[in-house]
């Protein structure tokens, strides 16, 4: 089974799936292979629906959350769908395996008091101030922010070019005055280096995603903000723009959602109504 799994991973890479997705699929399928080996099942043709149900039950016994189990099953179903597509199998044993039902937690939205407290906490750190303001004022993904190059920024045109990132397409994002001022302030004190990545370390190396996340989480703690993650700045941006009246189609493109339905999910934060806003101006937080 290992060779077929390796081919599946190469297929995902070729099709531009996100690195985090590929890593998760790899681990999930390896976990299944290890479980099946204990049952002396080493051939794809011998895997039955009952084996997969046993695997699902073993995950429950190991106290995996229902959300994690559902994600692992999604990896396995995708693997078998791939095997059908390339003709390795003619029937998928995963088709009738159901996902466990679980409650989807709504996105965490920072209150104005919270994101102002975060802004105050990072104000003395010019680099982190620039990072927090860009995330809060543009709704960028952390990976997109980490990949910004100096040449991607056009303060004159008030926009930012976001490069294609893994499975996400390139796009242009508007920069409001708060974002532009934060960028200008950081660039003035940015270490001198030939590296063109916007956010860098003191030694001139790119400020990596994991280090950005760690730093933002540290400032969440300093600001006394509980239960928040870096991506919640993106969630907050989307909701605040909807409240300000930015058209949902324009906003969906702005944040790089592939489906309009993804953006529509945030409409529940508009006092429980789903009326589409009419204004166009992008709000500053």
Buried (B, 14 or more C-beta within 10 A) or exposed (E): BEEBBEEBBEBBEEEEBBEEBBEBBBEBBEBBBEBBEEEEBEEBEEBEBEBBBBBBEBBEEEEBEBBBBBBBBBBBBBBBBBBBEEEBBEEBBBEEBEBBEEEEEEBBBBEEEBBEBBBEBBEEBBBBBBBBBBBBBBBBBBBBBBBBEEEBBEBEEBBBBBEEBBEBEEBBBBBBEBBBBBBEBBBEEBEEEEBEBBBBBEEEEBBEBEBBBEBBBEBBEEBEBEEBBBBBBBBBBBBBBBBBBBBBEBBBBBBBBEEEEEBBBBBEBBEEEEEEBEEEEBBEB
